[in-house]
Amino acid sequence: ILAQGGELAYSLPQCSTFLGMAKLTMLAFLAAMVLAEGRLLAPPGKTDKAATASPVDADDQIADLSAQIAAAEGQVQMAAKDAGVPADDDDKPAWEPHCKPET
């Protein structure tokens, strides 16, 4: 689409088609954003126990999870003992420097 003299010339139908597509793209984008925001801001469903838990239920869940972690740590220690893995010494650091400190 070159006009005389080598300049670009846009016809009115091409511009209106572009503007129409731009409007449709913006409308689709805005619709997607509204739907996404609505979904993210929607109240939790009645079947969503974690989201609808009361503070008392949350404390019970924390205590239950802490008990499960303690039981799992005990199982790991027993399995390590059965496998002959040396126990970690909490007093001894995992890494000791081999260089003497400068004086």
Secondary structure, 3 states (H helix, E strand, C coil): CECCCCCECCCHHHHHHHHHHHHHHHHHHHHHHHHHHHHHCCCCCCCCHHHHCCHHHHHHHHHHHHHHHHHHHHHHHHHHHHHCCCCCCCCCCCCCCCCCCCC
